[in-house]
Amino acid sequence: MPDTFLLFALIDLKPYLSFGYIVFVIITIAVIIHDKRDPVKALSWIIVISLLPVVGFIFYIVFGRNHRKQKLFSRKELSDLEQIDTLSRQQIYEINNAAVLHKPEISDNRDIITLLLNSNKALLTVHNRVKLLNDGTETFDEIRKALWSASSSIHLEYYIIEDDPLGREIADILIAKAQQGVEVRLIYDDVGSWGLGRKYIGRLRKAGVRVECFMQVVFPWLTSHVNYRNHRKILVVDGKIGFTGGINIAQRYVTGTKMGPWRDTHLRLEGEAVGMLQIVFIADWFFVSKQLLNDYPKYLPKTHVKEETMIQIATSGPDSDWASIMQAFFSAITHAQHHIYISSPYFLPNEAILTAVKVAALSGIDVRIMIPSRSDSKVVYWASRSYIGELIDANVKVYLYRRGFNHSKLIMIDGQFSSVGTANMDIRSFEDNFEVSALLYDRKITQELEAEFLHDLDQSRMVTRDYWESRPALHSFYEALSRLFSPLL
């Protein structure tokens, strides 16, 4: 036995370890290349793995794999909702029929509408009533009223639910309604709601609320599920009232944080669009519970709303073949004629969106982008700022919102098209997260949103060339370093 140990001691293992290191890196890089992902993102992963092979490989397993191609989840499993496909094909025919093109809402946005019908089966709804909610106080006042009015069902789906005063108040209402015989279902995201304890969930379940966790993460560093999160915010009451937008269930959305007041935008909907939100929830409920609500027609009551506000509810995520929300934004930006207003708390666009924005501004379109002057994520903060210089070079007007933290996720174009939803203007929202957005083809609502946006600009600082070039050199280094990781954030 001692001779054996002596033999190993005499062998120089370094060449073998070096060879193994090289083989490991080459195989991992080959897998990334074979995935045929975006070259910039692929190159970022190759650099990380080459410099930090073991850690980089673990990060790639957790954050890097392309689940859109692996079909993590497909809505095609929901055969009972196959009529959505039939209806979308019918709408494509009708929209391309000259008889309906006299409606400016359709003729001005036919490309976007058709795109979402083809890529997302996002039906165009006509009869809707919309109320804009411009902060957490307005939003939760309306949510409380809607929840207390529930008589048959309450369906909630949120990225963040916190066990704080507001979170407990919402739980109390859900418990009270469940005890009254209302069907209450709740989906929460395991990463976004990381601090939501068993006690909170146990109270709900004990009272009859059906609670499901979206893709539970038991061992965060051993699963890629941690990277693919349900970032949607959906509430549907009795199939008649719906809510979506940027606001989660947490006290800070009402009272603010150390950064100051929390600025956000949400929608209260009535009409046909609520049915589309309900279908999104039904599909997600099937995903998390493996239970299809076979009696789903009762959750889709006929609407009595007569007003006309055209809306498409679009979704995106690893469950879909296409990055539908990003594609809709790209189409809208490239068709702009006069102005483009964008508000996003995290601005880390992919190359397509960045190019579209710069080309629009260079073509004479008035492009204004508002991002927070402070952020809840340091890396994202510096990475977002790394785009400012080239945006200014392309004549884009960039504003830093200074009155607290602006979390609104908005795009408004030419006073006639707008989007309010959960998707940030970043790669994660475009590719990795499960998102939902309401695309509105309506001048009145869009102009209301634009008025709020312009008011927010009064609380912002426009970034001038002199101001930008005078920033500390160290800031430029932070931006450049963070920019390298932007495709991975």
Salt bridges, closest charged atoms under 4 A:
ASP35 OD2 - ARG37 NH2 2.91
ASP85 OD2 - ARG89 NE 3.09
ASP85 OD1 - LYS121 NZ 3.06
ASP108 OD2 - ARG443 NH2 3.48
ASP111 OD2 - HIS335 NE2 2.86
ASP141 OD1 - ARG144 NH1 3.19
GLU142 OE2 - LYS131 NZ 2.66
GLU142 OE1 - ARG268 NE 3.30
GLU162 OE2 - ARG252 NH1 2.52
ASP163 OD1 - ARG168 NH1 2.94
GLU169 OE2 - ARG144 NE 2.66
ASP172 OD1 - ARG203 NH2 2.81
GLU183 OE1 - ARG185 NH1 2.92
GLU183 OE2 - LYS298 NZ 2.81
ASP189 OD1 - ARG229 NH2 3.10
ASP264 OD2 - HIS407 ND1 2.73
GLU270 OE2 - ARG129 NH1 3.22
GLU270 OE2 - ARG268 NH1 2.82
ASP284 OD1 - ARG75 NH2 3.50
ASP284 OD2 - ARG232 NH1 2.73
ASP295 OD2 - LYS298 NZ 3.22
GLU307 OE2 - ARG129 NE 2.80
GLU308 OE1 - LYS103 NZ 3.66
ASP319 OD2 - ARG75 NH2 2.84
ASP319 OD2 - ARG232 NH2 3.94
ASP321 OD1 - LYS71 NZ 2.21
ASP321 OD2 - LYS76 NZ 3.23
ASP366 OD2 - ARG368 NH2 3.04
ASP366 OD1 - LYS397 NZ 3.10
GLU390 OE1 - LYS358 NZ 2.89
GLU390 OE2 - ARG483 NH2 2.77
ASP393 OD1 - ARG465 NH2 2.18
GLU431 OE1 - LYS41 NZ 3.12
ASP432 OD2 - LYS41 NZ 3.82
GLU435 OE1 - HIS231 ND1 2.89
GLU448 OE2 - LYS444 NZ 2.77
GLU450 OE2 - HIS339 NE2 2.73
ASP456 OD2 - ARG263 NE 3.02
GLU469 OE2 - ARG465 NH1 3.60
GLU479 OE1 - ARG471 NH2 2.93
